[in-house]
Amino acid sequence: MSLYTWGSDRYGQLGLGRSAAQGLGQASACKPGPAALTGLEVSAKKVVGGDGHTILVNEFGDLYAMGRSREGALGSGSAGAGGQRYVTAPQRVPALEDEAIVDVAAGAHTSVALSAAGRVYLWGLVHRDVEGEGGAAVEHANGSSPWGSRGGGGG
C-alpha cells in the first residue's frame, strides 16, 4: 500500500527527498498534487503533522520522522542525523528503535508516541509541570530526544 503526500514541503515534511536546489527551505516549496512517499519498507499505520514536521508509525510499530528539526521535534537531536537541519525522507527515531509504537501525535514543535507497553514518550518543545513549594511551576524542557513516562507498562 502506498502513502501519498502533498501540500507545503518547505522543510521536507512531505518526505519526498527534496534538496535546496528543488526549493527546500523556501516558502514557495509546494507539491500541489499527490506524490508517493518512498523509503518505507512497510505500510504506514498512522501519519501526523506538526508545524514543519511529520511523524509516522508503520504497521510493525517503527517510528519515523521527517521535516524541520526545530526544537528537537524529530526526536534525533536539535538537528537530524548527521547534523541536518531538514530531514527530507523518512528517518527512524533512534531513541525508540527498540520500542513498538501504537499511536502518535504532533504539535507545532512537539511529538508524542505511545508504546505497546503503555509508555508515553514526548519530545521537542515541551512544557511540563514540576511539583515544588507553593504548587506547580512550569519548566521548559527542550527535549531533543524522546523521554518517557513510568505509567502503564512500567519502565
C-alpha positions as CSV (number, residue, x, y, z in Angstrom):
1,M,0.0,0.0,0.0
2,S,1.4,3.4,-1.0
3,L,1.3,6.6,1.1
4,Y,0.8,9.8,-0.8
5,T,1.7,13.3,0.4
6,W,1.1,16.8,-0.9
7,G,1.0,20.4,0.2
8,S,3.8,22.6,1.7
9,D,7.2,20.9,1.6
10,R,9.2,23.9,2.7
11,Y,11.1,21.9,5.3
12,G,11.0,18.4,3.7
13,Q,8.0,17.4,5.8
14,L,6.4,15.5,2.9
15,G,9.3,13.1,2.9
16,L,9.9,13.4,-0.9
17,G,13.7,13.8,-0.6
18,R,13.8,17.4,-1.9
19,S,17.0,19.3,-2.0
20,A,17.9,23.0,-1.7
21,A,18.1,23.1,-5.5
22,Q,14.5,21.9,-5.5
23,G,13.2,24.7,-3.3
24,L,13.9,23.2,0.2
25,G,13.7,26.0,2.8
26,Q,11.8,28.4,0.5
27,A,8.2,29.4,1.3
28,S,7.2,28.5,-2.3
29,A,8.2,24.9,-1.9
30,C,4.9,23.1,-2.5
31,K,3.7,19.8,-4.0
32,P,0.2,20.7,-5.4
33,G,-0.8,17.1,-6.1
34,P,-0.3,13.7,-4.5
35,A,3.1,12.1,-4.8
36,A,4.0,8.6,-3.5
37,L,6.3,8.5,-0.4
38,T,9.3,6.2,-0.9
39,G,11.7,4.9,1.7
40,L,9.4,2.9,3.8
41,E,9.7,-0.9,3.7
42,V,6.1,-1.5,5.1
43,S,2.8,0.4,5.1
44,A,2.2,3.4,7.3
45,K,-0.4,2.8,10.1
46,K,-0.7,6.4,11.2
47,V,0.7,9.8,10.0
48,V,0.5,13.1,11.9
49,G,1.9,16.5,11.1
50,G,3.2,19.4,13.1
51,D,4.4,22.8,12.0
52,G,7.1,21.8,9.5
53,H,7.5,18.1,10.6
54,T,5.7,14.8,10.1
55,I,5.7,11.7,12.3
56,L,4.5,8.3,11.2
57,V,4.3,4.8,12.6
58,N,4.3,1.7,10.4
59,E,2.4,-1.5,10.8
60,F,5.2,-3.0,12.9
61,G,5.4,-0.1,15.4
62,D,8.5,1.5,13.9
63,L,8.5,5.3,14.3
64,Y,9.8,7.7,11.5
65,A,10.2,11.4,11.4
66,M,10.9,14.0,8.6
67,G,10.9,17.7,8.1
68,R,12.4,20.5,10.1
69,S,14.2,19.5,13.2
70,R,13.2,22.7,15.1
71,E,13.3,22.3,19.0
72,G,14.1,18.6,18.6
73,A,10.7,17.8,17.1
74,L,12.1,14.9,15.1
75,G,13.5,13.1,18.1
76,S,17.0,12.9,16.7
77,G,18.6,15.8,18.5
78,S,18.4,19.5,17.7
79,A,19.2,18.5,14.1
80,G,18.6,15.4,12.2
81,A,21.1,12.5,11.9
82,G,24.5,13.9,10.8
83,G,23.5,17.5,11.9
84,Q,20.9,18.1,9.2
85,R,18.6,21.0,9.7
86,Y,16.0,19.3,7.5
87,V,15.3,15.6,7.1
88,T,13.7,15.2,3.7
89,A,13.0,11.4,3.7
90,P,11.5,9.2,6.4
91,Q,14.1,8.6,9.2
92,R,13.8,6.2,12.1
93,V,13.6,7.9,15.5
94,P,16.8,6.4,17.1
95,A,15.8,6.5,20.7
96,L,12.7,4.5,20.1
97,E,14.0,1.8,17.7
98,D,13.6,-0.9,20.3
99,E,10.0,0.2,21.3
100,A,6.8,-0.9,19.5
101,I,4.8,2.3,19.0
102,V,1.0,2.1,18.7
103,D,0.0,5.7,18.4
104,V,1.5,9.1,17.6
105,A,0.5,12.8,17.8
106,A,2.2,16.0,16.9
107,G,2.0,19.7,18.0
108,A,3.7,22.7,16.4
109,H,7.2,21.7,17.6
110,T,6.4,18.7,19.8
111,S,5.9,15.0,19.1
112,V,4.3,12.3,21.3
113,A,4.3,8.5,21.0
114,L,2.5,5.8,22.9
115,S,4.2,2.4,23.1
116,A,2.6,-1.0,23.2
117,A,3.8,-1.3,26.8
118,G,1.8,1.8,27.7
119,R,4.7,4.2,28.0
120,V,4.2,7.8,26.7
121,Y,7.2,9.5,25.0
122,L,7.3,13.2,24.5
123,W,10.0,15.3,22.7
124,G,10.5,18.7,21.1
125,L,9.5,21.9,22.7
126,V,8.0,20.7,25.9
127,H,6.5,22.5,28.9
128,R,5.8,20.3,31.9
129,D,4.6,20.9,35.4
130,V,7.1,20.4,38.2
131,E,6.0,20.0,41.8
132,G,7.6,22.4,44.1
133,E,6.9,24.6,47.2
134,G,3.8,26.7,46.7
135,G,2.3,24.4,44.0
136,A,3.2,23.5,40.4
137,A,5.6,25.6,38.3
138,V,6.2,25.3,34.5
139,E,9.6,24.1,33.4
140,H,10.7,24.4,29.8
141,A,12.3,21.2,28.7
142,N,13.7,21.4,25.2
143,G,14.0,17.7,24.7
144,S,15.9,16.8,21.6
145,S,15.3,13.1,22.0
146,P,12.3,11.2,23.5
147,W,11.9,10.9,27.2
148,G,9.1,8.8,28.6
149,S,6.8,8.3,31.5
150,R,6.6,5.4,34.0
151,G,2.9,4.8,33.5
152,G,1.1,1.8,32.2
153,G,3.8,-0.5,31.2
154,G,6.4,0.4,33.8
155,G,9.9,1.4,32.8
